[in-house]
Amino acid sequence: MVQIAEQARRPRGRPPVRSDEDTRQLLIESAEQEFGAKGFAGACMADVAERAGVSTKTVYRLFPNKSDLLAQVARSKL
């Protein structure tokens, strides 16, 4: 009987363009520009996502809410 060699399974979905850490840094930079231009109240996560070139779903996967994103922007300035 012929044995079939097991193939390594690839993960489902599209392969990532960049690592989560690189995406996180890109979002922090985009949010800094967005908050600077519109203020905290005027900025929205969709605009940050568009400026960074990622989906809104990606933004919320890495930052649960706008306050957390602002906190990361502030930490990056220290």
PDB file of N, CA, C and O in Angstrom:
ATOM      1  N   MET A   1       0.837  -1.171   0.000  1.00  0.00           N
ATOM      2  CA  MET A   1       0.000   0.000   0.000  1.00  0.00           C
ATOM      3  C   MET A   1       0.893   1.249   0.000  1.00  0.00           C
ATOM      4  O   MET A   1       1.911   1.280   0.691  1.00  0.00           O
ATOM      5  N   VAL A   2       0.528   2.245  -0.748  1.00  0.00           N
ATOM      6  CA  VAL A   2       1.286   3.486  -0.849  1.00  0.00           C
ATOM      7  C   VAL A   2       0.818   4.439   0.239  1.00  0.00           C
ATOM      8  O   VAL A   2      -0.378   4.685   0.398  1.00  0.00           O
ATOM      9  N   GLN A   3       1.778   4.970   0.983  1.00  0.00           N
ATOM     10  CA  GLN A   3       1.424   5.927   2.024  1.00  0.00           C
ATOM     11  C   GLN A   3       1.492   7.335   1.457  1.00  0.00           C
ATOM     12  O   GLN A   3       2.421   7.687   0.731  1.00  0.00           O
ATOM     13  N   ILE A   4       0.521   8.107   1.792  1.00  0.00           N
ATOM     14  CA  ILE A   4       0.470   9.495   1.333  1.00  0.00           C
ATOM     15  C   ILE A   4       1.208  10.347   2.361  1.00  0.00           C
ATOM     16  O   ILE A   4       0.928  10.303   3.559  1.00  0.00           O
ATOM     17  N   ALA A   5       2.159  11.121   1.847  1.00  0.00           N
ATOM     18  CA  ALA A   5       2.902  12.012   2.736  1.00  0.00           C
ATOM     19  C   ALA A   5       1.970  13.113   3.231  1.00  0.00           C
ATOM     20  O   ALA A   5       1.220  13.712   2.461  1.00  0.00           O
ATOM     21  N   GLU A   6       2.040  13.356   4.518  1.00  0.00           N
ATOM     22  CA  GLU A   6       1.191  14.406   5.077  1.00  0.00           C
ATOM     23  C   GLU A   6       1.724  15.759   4.647  1.00  0.00           C
ATOM     24  O   GLU A   6       2.919  16.039   4.742  1.00  0.00           O
ATOM     25  N   GLN A   7       0.827  16.574   4.182  1.00  0.00           N
ATOM     26  CA  GLN A   7       1.196  17.920   3.762  1.00  0.00           C
ATOM     27  C   GLN A   7       0.956  18.874   4.927  1.00  0.00           C
ATOM     28  O   GLN A   7       0.010  18.725   5.700  1.00  0.00           O
ATOM     29  N   ALA A   8       1.834  19.844   5.023  1.00  0.00           N
ATOM     30  CA  ALA A   8       1.652  20.862   6.052  1.00  0.00           C
ATOM     31  C   ALA A   8       0.448  21.712   5.659  1.00  0.00           C
ATOM     32  O   ALA A   8       0.355  22.188   4.528  1.00  0.00           O
ATOM     33  N   ARG A   9      -0.458  21.895   6.590  1.00  0.00           N
ATOM     34  CA  ARG A   9      -1.653  22.683   6.300  1.00  0.00           C
ATOM     35  C   ARG A   9      -1.361  24.161   6.468  1.00  0.00           C
ATOM     36  O   ARG A   9      -0.765  24.590   7.456  1.00  0.00           O
ATOM     37  N   ARG A  10      -1.792  24.927   5.485  1.00  0.00           N
ATOM     38  CA  ARG A  10      -1.670  26.368   5.615  1.00  0.00           C
ATOM     39  C   ARG A  10      -2.893  26.892   6.345  1.00  0.00           C
ATOM     40  O   ARG A  10      -3.973  26.307   6.278  1.00  0.00           O
ATOM     41  N   PRO A  11      -2.709  27.995   7.040  1.00  0.00           N
ATOM     42  CA  PRO A  11      -3.861  28.590   7.709  1.00  0.00           C
ATOM     43  C   PRO A  11      -4.866  29.110   6.683  1.00  0.00           C
ATOM     44  O   PRO A  11      -4.508  29.452   5.556  1.00  0.00           O
ATOM     45  N   ARG A  12      -6.118  29.159   7.096  1.00  0.00           N
ATOM     46  CA  ARG A  12      -7.157  29.649   6.205  1.00  0.00           C
ATOM     47  C   ARG A  12      -7.027  31.143   5.994  1.00  0.00           C
ATOM     48  O   ARG A  12      -6.444  31.842   6.822  1.00  0.00           O
ATOM     49  N   GLY A  13      -7.561  31.631   4.903  1.00  0.00           N
ATOM     50  CA  GLY A  13      -7.601  33.061   4.647  1.00  0.00           C
ATOM     51  C   GLY A  13      -6.391  33.558   3.886  1.00  0.00           C
ATOM     52  O   GLY A  13      -5.494  32.802   3.515  1.00  0.00           O
ATOM     53  N   ARG A  14      -6.406  34.833   3.674  1.00  0.00           N
ATOM     54  CA  ARG A  14      -5.341  35.509   2.939  1.00  0.00           C
ATOM     55  C   ARG A  14      -4.107  35.643   3.822  1.00  0.00           C
ATOM     56  O   ARG A  14      -4.236  35.944   5.009  1.00  0.00           O
ATOM     57  N   PRO A  15      -2.915  35.429   3.275  1.00  0.00           N
ATOM     58  CA  PRO A  15      -1.711  35.613   4.103  1.00  0.00           C
ATOM     59  C   PRO A  15      -1.549  37.087   4.482  1.00  0.00           C
ATOM     60  O   PRO A  15      -1.861  37.968   3.681  1.00  0.00           O
ATOM     61  N   PRO A  16      -1.069  37.359   5.682  1.00  0.00           N
ATOM     62  CA  PRO A  16      -0.944  38.750   6.124  1.00  0.00           C
ATOM     63  C   PRO A  16       0.092  39.515   5.317  1.00  0.00           C
ATOM     64  O   PRO A  16       1.133  38.975   4.943  1.00  0.00           O
ATOM     65  N   VAL A  17      -0.210  40.784   5.056  1.00  0.00           N
ATOM     66  CA  VAL A  17       0.693  41.663   4.319  1.00  0.00           C
ATOM     67  C   VAL A  17       1.841  42.108   5.221  1.00  0.00           C
ATOM     68  O   VAL A  17       2.983  42.231   4.778  1.00  0.00           O
ATOM     69  N   ARG A  18       1.520  42.349   6.493  1.00  0.00           N
ATOM     70  CA  ARG A  18       2.531  42.782   7.464  1.00  0.00           C
ATOM     71  C   ARG A  18       2.174  42.185   8.816  1.00  0.00           C
ATOM     72  O   ARG A  18       1.054  41.719   9.024  1.00  0.00           O
ATOM     73  N   SER A  19       3.107  42.202   9.706  1.00  0.00           N
ATOM     74  CA  SER A  19       2.862  41.640  11.039  1.00  0.00           C
ATOM     75  C   SER A  19       1.899  42.534  11.823  1.00  0.00           C
ATOM     76  O   SER A  19       1.706  43.702  11.484  1.00  0.00           O
ATOM     77  N   ASP A  20       1.303  41.976  12.866  1.00  0.00           N
ATOM     78  CA  ASP A  20       0.397  42.760  13.709  1.00  0.00           C
ATOM     79  C   ASP A  20       1.128  43.930  14.355  1.00  0.00           C
ATOM     80  O   ASP A  20       0.558  45.010  14.507  1.00  0.00           O
ATOM     81  N   GLU A  21       2.374  43.724  14.732  1.00  0.00           N
ATOM     82  CA  GLU A  21       3.134  44.809  15.361  1.00  0.00           C
ATOM     83  C   GLU A  21       3.367  45.961  14.381  1.00  0.00           C
ATOM     84  O   GLU A  21       3.255  47.129  14.752  1.00  0.00           O
ATOM     85  N   ASP A  22       3.691  45.627  13.125  1.00  0.00           N
ATOM     86  CA  ASP A  22       3.865  46.671  12.104  1.00  0.00           C
ATOM     87  C   ASP A  22       2.547  47.390  11.836  1.00  0.00           C
ATOM     88  O   ASP A  22       2.522  48.612  11.688  1.00  0.00           O
ATOM     89  N   THR A  23       1.458  46.639  11.774  1.00  0.00           N
ATOM     90  CA  THR A  23       0.138  47.234  11.555  1.00  0.00           C
ATOM     91  C   THR A  23      -0.244  48.114  12.730  1.00  0.00           C
ATOM     92  O   THR A  23      -0.789  49.201  12.544  1.00  0.00           O
ATOM     93  N   ARG A  24       0.037  47.653  13.933  1.00  0.00           N
ATOM     94  CA  ARG A  24      -0.260  48.431  15.138  1.00  0.00           C
ATOM     95  C   ARG A  24       0.484  49.771  15.093  1.00  0.00           C
ATOM     96  O   ARG A  24      -0.095  50.813  15.402  1.00  0.00           O
ATOM     97  N   GLN A  25       1.749  49.744  14.714  1.00  0.00           N
ATOM     98  CA  GLN A  25       2.536  50.981  14.645  1.00  0.00           C
ATOM     99  C   GLN A  25       1.992  51.913  13.558  1.00  0.00           C
ATOM    100  O   GLN A  25       1.928  53.126  13.760  1.00  0.00           O
ATOM    101  N   LEU A  26       1.606  51.361  12.422  1.00  0.00           N
ATOM    102  CA  LEU A  26       1.021  52.151  11.337  1.00  0.00           C
ATOM    103  C   LEU A  26      -0.277  52.812  11.803  1.00  0.00           C
ATOM    104  O   LEU A  26      -0.533  53.972  11.480  1.00  0.00           O
ATOM    105  N   LEU A  27      -1.088  52.086  12.551  1.00  0.00           N
ATOM    106  CA  LEU A  27      -2.332  52.646  13.066  1.00  0.00           C
ATOM    107  C   LEU A  27      -2.087  53.745  14.094  1.00  0.00           C
ATOM    108  O   LEU A  27      -2.811  54.740  14.124  1.00  0.00           O
ATOM    109  N   ILE A  28      -1.084  53.573  14.925  1.00  0.00           N
ATOM    110  CA  ILE A  28      -0.754  54.606  15.912  1.00  0.00           C
ATOM    111  C   ILE A  28      -0.339  55.896  15.197  1.00  0.00           C
ATOM    112  O   ILE A  28      -0.753  56.985  15.594  1.00  0.00           O
ATOM    113  N   GLU A  29       0.468  55.776  14.158  1.00  0.00           N
ATOM    114  CA  GLU A  29       0.892  56.953  13.400  1.00  0.00           C
ATOM    115  C   GLU A  29      -0.289  57.611  12.695  1.00  0.00           C
ATOM    116  O   GLU A  29      -0.400  58.837  12.678  1.00  0.00           O
ATOM    117  N   SER A  30      -1.166  56.806  12.117  1.00  0.00           N
ATOM    118  CA  SER A  30      -2.347  57.338  11.429  1.00  0.00           C
ATOM    119  C   SER A  30      -3.300  58.001  12.423  1.00  0.00           C
ATOM    120  O   SER A  30      -3.873  59.051  12.131  1.00  0.00           O
ATOM    121  N   ALA A  31      -3.467  57.393  13.585  1.00  0.00           N
ATOM    122  CA  ALA A  31      -4.345  57.966  14.605  1.00  0.00           C
ATOM    123  C   ALA A  31      -3.789  59.285  15.126  1.00  0.00           C
ATOM    124  O   ALA A  31      -4.546  60.217  15.399  1.00  0.00           O
ATOM    125  N   GLU A  32      -2.485  59.365  15.262  1.00  0.00           N
ATOM    126  CA  GLU A  32      -1.877  60.619  15.714  1.00  0.00           C
ATOM    127  C   GLU A  32      -2.211  61.748  14.741  1.00  0.00           C
ATOM    128  O   GLU A  32      -2.548  62.854  15.163  1.00  0.00           O
ATOM    129  N   GLN A  33      -2.118  61.475  13.465  1.00  0.00           N
ATOM    130  CA  GLN A  33      -2.455  62.485  12.452  1.00  0.00           C
ATOM    131  C   GLN A  33      -3.944  62.816  12.491  1.00  0.00           C
ATOM    132  O   GLN A  33      -4.327  63.982  12.396  1.00  0.00           O
ATOM    133  N   GLU A  34      -4.773  61.802  12.629  1.00  0.00           N
ATOM    134  CA  GLU A  34      -6.223  61.999  12.651  1.00  0.00           C
ATOM    135  C   GLU A  34      -6.654  62.784  13.889  1.00  0.00           C
ATOM    136  O   GLU A  34      -7.458  63.710  13.783  1.00  0.00           O
ATOM    137  N   PHE A  35      -6.127  62.423  15.064  1.00  0.00           N
ATOM    138  CA  PHE A  35      -6.464  63.146  16.287  1.00  0.00           C
ATOM    139  C   PHE A  35      -5.944  64.577  16.224  1.00  0.00           C
ATOM    140  O   PHE A  35      -6.597  65.499  16.712  1.00  0.00           O
ATOM    141  N   GLY A  36      -4.777  64.764  15.626  1.00  0.00           N
ATOM    142  CA  GLY A  36      -4.229  66.107  15.484  1.00  0.00           C
ATOM    143  C   GLY A  36      -5.069  66.987  14.578  1.00  0.00           C
ATOM    144  O   GLY A  36      -5.205  68.185  14.826  1.00  0.00           O
ATOM    145  N   ALA A  37      -5.632  66.404  13.533  1.00  0.00           N
ATOM    146  CA  ALA A  37      -6.426  67.166  12.576  1.00  0.00           C
ATOM    147  C   ALA A  37      -7.849  67.428  13.063  1.00  0.00           C
ATOM    148  O   ALA A  37      -8.392  68.507  12.829  1.00  0.00           O
ATOM    149  N   LYS A  38      -8.463  66.443  13.743  1.00  0.00           N
ATOM    150  CA  LYS A  38      -9.882  66.545  14.084  1.00  0.00           C
ATOM    151  C   LYS A  38     -10.173  66.541  15.577  1.00  0.00           C
ATOM    152  O   LYS A  38     -11.311  66.781  15.982  1.00  0.00           O
ATOM    153  N   GLY A  39      -9.168  66.273  16.399  1.00  0.00           N
ATOM    154  CA  GLY A  39      -9.409  66.136  17.824  1.00  0.00           C
ATOM    155  C   GLY A  39      -9.974  64.762  18.135  1.00  0.00           C
ATOM    156  O   GLY A  39     -10.337  64.012  17.229  1.00  0.00           O
ATOM    157  N   PHE A  40     -10.047  64.436  19.411  1.00  0.00           N
ATOM    158  CA  PHE A  40     -10.526  63.108  19.806  1.00  0.00           C
ATOM    159  C   PHE A  40     -11.985  62.900  19.413  1.00  0.00           C
ATOM    160  O   PHE A  40     -12.340  61.860  18.857  1.00  0.00           O
ATOM    161  N   ALA A  41     -12.826  63.885  19.701  1.00  0.00           N
ATOM    162  CA  ALA A  41     -14.258  63.740  19.431  1.00  0.00           C
ATOM    163  C   ALA A  41     -14.552  63.681  17.934  1.00  0.00           C
ATOM    164  O   ALA A  41     -15.467  62.970  17.519  1.00  0.00           O
ATOM    165  N   GLY A  42     -13.805  64.405  17.129  1.00  0.00           N
ATOM    166  CA  GLY A  42     -14.072  64.460  15.692  1.00  0.00           C
ATOM    167  C   GLY A  42     -13.499  63.303  14.900  1.00  0.00           C
ATOM    168  O   GLY A  42     -13.954  63.021  13.792  1.00  0.00           O
ATOM    169  N   ALA A  43     -12.508  62.633  15.454  1.00  0.00           N
ATOM    170  CA  ALA A  43     -11.875  61.511  14.754  1.00  0.00           C
ATOM    171  C   ALA A  43     -12.724  60.260  14.930  1.00  0.00           C
ATOM    172  O   ALA A  43     -13.353  60.062  15.970  1.00  0.00           O
ATOM    173  N   CYS A  44     -12.735  59.427  13.913  1.00  0.00           N
ATOM    174  CA  CYS A  44     -13.442  58.151  14.044  1.00  0.00           C
ATOM    175  C   CYS A  44     -12.515  57.023  13.571  1.00  0.00           C
ATOM    176  O   CYS A  44     -11.589  57.237  12.788  1.00  0.00           O
ATOM    177  N   MET A  45     -12.794  55.836  14.068  1.00  0.00           N
ATOM    178  CA  MET A  45     -11.953  54.676  13.775  1.00  0.00           C
ATOM    179  C   MET A  45     -11.932  54.367  12.279  1.00  0.00           C
ATOM    180  O   MET A  45     -10.915  53.905  11.761  1.00  0.00           O
ATOM    181  N   ALA A  46     -13.023  54.610  11.589  1.00  0.00           N
ATOM    182  CA  ALA A  46     -13.067  54.349  10.146  1.00  0.00           C
ATOM    183  C   ALA A  46     -12.095  55.257   9.400  1.00  0.00           C
ATOM    184  O   ALA A  46     -11.450  54.830   8.443  1.00  0.00           O
ATOM    185  N   ASP A  47     -11.992  56.513   9.841  1.00  0.00           N
ATOM    186  CA  ASP A  47     -11.043  57.437   9.203  1.00  0.00           C
ATOM    187  C   ASP A  47      -9.601  57.035   9.487  1.00  0.00           C
ATOM    188  O   ASP A  47      -8.740  57.154   8.615  1.00  0.00           O
ATOM    189  N   VAL A  48      -9.333  56.564  10.694  1.00  0.00           N
ATOM    190  CA  VAL A  48      -7.986  56.074  11.031  1.00  0.00           C
ATOM    191  C   VAL A  48      -7.654  54.873  10.161  1.00  0.00           C
ATOM    192  O   VAL A  48      -6.544  54.770   9.637  1.00  0.00           O
ATOM    193  N   ALA A  49      -8.612  53.963  10.004  1.00  0.00           N
ATOM    194  CA  ALA A  49      -8.403  52.775   9.180  1.00  0.00           C
ATOM    195  C   ALA A  49      -8.123  53.162   7.736  1.00  0.00           C
ATOM    196  O   ALA A  49      -7.216  52.614   7.109  1.00  0.00           O
ATOM    197  N   GLU A  50      -8.890  54.098   7.209  1.00  0.00           N
ATOM    198  CA  GLU A  50      -8.694  54.538   5.821  1.00  0.00           C
ATOM    199  C   GLU A  50      -7.326  55.178   5.638  1.00  0.00           C
ATOM    200  O   GLU A  50      -6.635  54.908   4.655  1.00  0.00           O
ATOM    201  N   ARG A  51      -6.940  56.022   6.580  1.00  0.00           N
ATOM    202  CA  ARG A  51      -5.634  56.688   6.500  1.00  0.00           C
ATOM    203  C   ARG A  51      -4.503  55.666   6.531  1.00  0.00           C
ATOM    204  O   ARG A  51      -3.481  55.854   5.872  1.00  0.00           O
ATOM    205  N   ALA A  52      -4.679  54.579   7.296  1.00  0.00           N
ATOM    206  CA  ALA A  52      -3.643  53.544   7.415  1.00  0.00           C
ATOM    207  C   ALA A  52      -3.705  52.523   6.283  1.00  0.00           C
ATOM    208  O   ALA A  52      -2.758  51.765   6.073  1.00  0.00           O
ATOM    209  N   GLY A  53      -4.820  52.504   5.554  1.00  0.00           N
ATOM    210  CA  GLY A  53      -4.951  51.542   4.463  1.00  0.00           C
ATOM    211  C   GLY A  53      -5.306  50.136   4.921  1.00  0.00           C
ATOM    212  O   GLY A  53      -4.928  49.149   4.291  1.00  0.00           O
ATOM    213  N   VAL A  54      -6.041  50.059   6.031  1.00  0.00           N
ATOM    214  CA  VAL A  54      -6.482  48.759   6.553  1.00  0.00           C
ATOM    215  C   VAL A  54      -7.992  48.816   6.763  1.00  0.00           C
ATOM    216  O   VAL A  54      -8.603  49.880   6.658  1.00  0.00           O
ATOM    217  N   SER A  55      -8.582  47.671   7.060  1.00  0.00           N
ATOM    218  CA  SER A  55     -10.024  47.632   7.306  1.00  0.00           C
ATOM    219  C   SER A  55     -10.323  48.075   8.732  1.00  0.00           C
ATOM    220  O   SER A  55      -9.467  48.022   9.614  1.00  0.00           O
ATOM    221  N   THR A  56     -11.554  48.511   8.928  1.00  0.00           N
ATOM    222  CA  THR A  56     -12.001  48.880  10.263  1.00  0.00           C
ATOM    223  C   THR A  56     -11.955  47.672  11.190  1.00  0.00           C
ATOM    224  O   THR A  56     -11.666  47.809  12.378  1.00  0.00           O
ATOM    225  N   LYS A  57     -12.236  46.505  10.656  1.00  0.00           N
ATOM    226  CA  LYS A  57     -12.179  45.273  11.450  1.00  0.00           C
ATOM    227  C   LYS A  57     -10.767  45.060  12.016  1.00  0.00           C
ATOM    228  O   LYS A  57     -10.613  44.637  13.161  1.00  0.00           O
ATOM    229  N   THR A  58      -9.749  45.353  11.213  1.00  0.00           N
ATOM    230  CA  THR A  58      -8.361  45.223  11.667  1.00  0.00           C
ATOM    231  C   THR A  58      -8.076  46.191  12.805  1.00  0.00           C
ATOM    232  O   THR A  58      -7.412  45.829  13.776  1.00  0.00           O
ATOM    233  N   VAL A  59      -8.575  47.425  12.692  1.00  0.00           N
ATOM    234  CA  VAL A  59      -8.360  48.418  13.752  1.00  0.00           C
ATOM    235  C   VAL A  59      -8.947  47.907  15.065  1.00  0.00           C
ATOM    236  O   VAL A  59      -8.285  47.943  16.102  1.00  0.00           O
ATOM    237  N   TYR A  60     -10.198  47.430  15.015  1.00  0.00           N
ATOM    238  CA  TYR A  60     -10.847  46.970  16.244  1.00  0.00           C
ATOM    239  C   TYR A  60     -10.257  45.666  16.770  1.00  0.00           C
ATOM    240  O   TYR A  60     -10.379  45.373  17.960  1.00  0.00           O
ATOM    241  N   ARG A  61      -9.624  44.884  15.910  1.00  0.00           N
ATOM    242  CA  ARG A  61      -8.952  43.667  16.381  1.00  0.00           C
ATOM    243  C   ARG A  61      -7.721  44.031  17.207  1.00  0.00           C
ATOM    244  O   ARG A  61      -7.396  43.350  18.179  1.00  0.00           O
ATOM    245  N   LEU A  62      -7.042  45.102  16.818  1.00  0.00           N
ATOM    246  CA  LEU A  62      -5.810  45.498  17.503  1.00  0.00           C
ATOM    247  C   LEU A  62      -6.049  46.506  18.635  1.00  0.00           C
ATOM    248  O   LEU A  62      -5.299  46.535  19.611  1.00  0.00           O
ATOM    249  N   PHE A  63      -7.081  47.319  18.503  1.00  0.00           N
ATOM    250  CA  PHE A  63      -7.427  48.321  19.517  1.00  0.00           C
ATOM    251  C   PHE A  63      -8.932  48.240  19.763  1.00  0.00           C
ATOM    252  O   PHE A  63      -9.711  48.586  18.875  1.00  0.00           O
ATOM    253  N   PRO A  64      -9.360  47.793  20.939  1.00  0.00           N
ATOM    254  CA  PRO A  64     -10.785  47.578  21.190  1.00  0.00           C
ATOM    255  C   PRO A  64     -11.664  48.828  21.055  1.00  0.00           C
ATOM    256  O   PRO A  64     -12.836  48.733  20.691  1.00  0.00           O
ATOM    257  N   ASN A  65     -11.080  50.010  21.354  1.00  0.00           N
ATOM    258  CA  ASN A  65     -11.874  51.233  21.242  1.00  0.00           C
ATOM    259  C   ASN A  65     -10.964  52.439  21.006  1.00  0.00           C
ATOM    260  O   ASN A  65      -9.738  52.336  21.061  1.00  0.00           O
ATOM    261  N   LYS A  66     -11.591  53.573  20.744  1.00  0.00           N
ATOM    262  CA  LYS A  66     -10.850  54.785  20.404  1.00  0.00           C
ATOM    263  C   LYS A  66     -10.009  55.275  21.580  1.00  0.00           C
ATOM    264  O   LYS A  66      -8.927  55.824  21.374  1.00  0.00           O
ATOM    265  N   SER A  67     -10.484  55.089  22.789  1.00  0.00           N
ATOM    266  CA  SER A  67      -9.725  55.516  23.971  1.00  0.00           C
ATOM    267  C   SER A  67      -8.410  54.738  24.092  1.00  0.00           C
ATOM    268  O   SER A  67      -7.372  55.317  24.412  1.00  0.00           O
ATOM    269  N   ASP A  68      -8.458  53.431  23.835  1.00  0.00           N
ATOM    270  CA  ASP A  68      -7.229  52.626  23.876  1.00  0.00           C
ATOM    271  C   ASP A  68      -6.247  53.071  22.805  1.00  0.00           C
ATOM    272  O   ASP A  68      -5.039  53.106  23.035  1.00  0.00           O
ATOM    273  N   LEU A  69      -6.763  53.407  21.647  1.00  0.00           N
ATOM    274  CA  LEU A  69      -5.902  53.883  20.566  1.00  0.00           C
ATOM    275  C   LEU A  69      -5.249  55.211  20.954  1.00  0.00           C
ATOM    276  O   LEU A  69      -4.055  55.406  20.726  1.00  0.00           O
ATOM    277  N   LEU A  70      -6.019  56.113  21.533  1.00  0.00           N
ATOM    278  CA  LEU A  70      -5.459  57.391  21.985  1.00  0.00           C
ATOM    279  C   LEU A  70      -4.391  57.172  23.060  1.00  0.00           C
ATOM    280  O   LEU A  70      -3.364  57.851  23.059  1.00  0.00           O
ATOM    281  N   ALA A  71      -4.626  56.236  23.967  1.00  0.00           N
ATOM    282  CA  ALA A  71      -3.641  55.935  25.006  1.00  0.00           C
ATOM    283  C   ALA A  71      -2.338  55.436  24.393  1.00  0.00           C
ATOM    284  O   ALA A  71      -1.257  55.799  24.857  1.00  0.00           O
ATOM    285  N   GLN A  72      -2.429  54.613  23.360  1.00  0.00           N
ATOM    286  CA  GLN A  72      -1.219  54.117  22.682  1.00  0.00           C
ATOM    287  C   GLN A  72      -0.498  55.244  21.960  1.00  0.00           C
ATOM    288  O   GLN A  72       0.733  55.271  21.932  1.00  0.00           O
ATOM    289  N   VAL A  73      -1.241  56.169  21.380  1.00  0.00           N
ATOM    290  CA  VAL A  73      -0.623  57.335  20.728  1.00  0.00           C
ATOM    291  C   VAL A  73       0.141  58.135  21.770  1.00  0.00           C
ATOM    292  O   VAL A  73       1.274  58.552  21.526  1.00  0.00           O
ATOM    293  N   ALA A  74      -0.466  58.351  22.923  1.00  0.00           N
ATOM    294  CA  ALA A  74       0.194  59.113  24.002  1.00  0.00           C
ATOM    295  C   ALA A  74       1.446  58.386  24.493  1.00  0.00           C
ATOM    296  O   ALA A  74       2.478  59.017  24.719  1.00  0.00           O
ATOM    297  N   ARG A  75       1.362  57.052  24.663  1.00  0.00           N
ATOM    298  CA  ARG A  75       2.531  56.285  25.112  1.00  0.00           C
ATOM    299  C   ARG A  75       3.662  56.342  24.103  1.00  0.00           C
ATOM    300  O   ARG A  75       4.832  56.337  24.484  1.00  0.00           O
ATOM    301  N   SER A  76       3.333  56.395  22.837  1.00  0.00           N
ATOM    302  CA  SER A  76       4.389  56.403  21.806  1.00  0.00           C
ATOM    303  C   SER A  76       5.167  57.714  21.811  1.00  0.00           C
ATOM    304  O   SER A  76       6.269  57.790  21.268  1.00  0.00           O
ATOM    305  N   LYS A  77       4.591  58.749  22.428  1.00  0.00           N
ATOM    306  CA  LYS A  77       5.251  60.058  22.479  1.00  0.00           C
ATOM    307  C   LYS A  77       6.174  60.207  23.678  1.00  0.00           C
ATOM    308  O   LYS A  77       6.908  61.191  23.769  1.00  0.00           O
ATOM    309  N   LEU A  78       6.151  59.262  24.586  1.00  0.00           N
ATOM    310  CA  LEU A  78       6.996  59.358  25.784  1.00  0.00           C
ATOM    311  C   LEU A  78       8.421  59.013  25.498  1.00  0.00           C
ATOM    312  O   LEU A  78       9.258  59.046  26.400  1.00  0.00           O
TER     313      LEU A  78
END
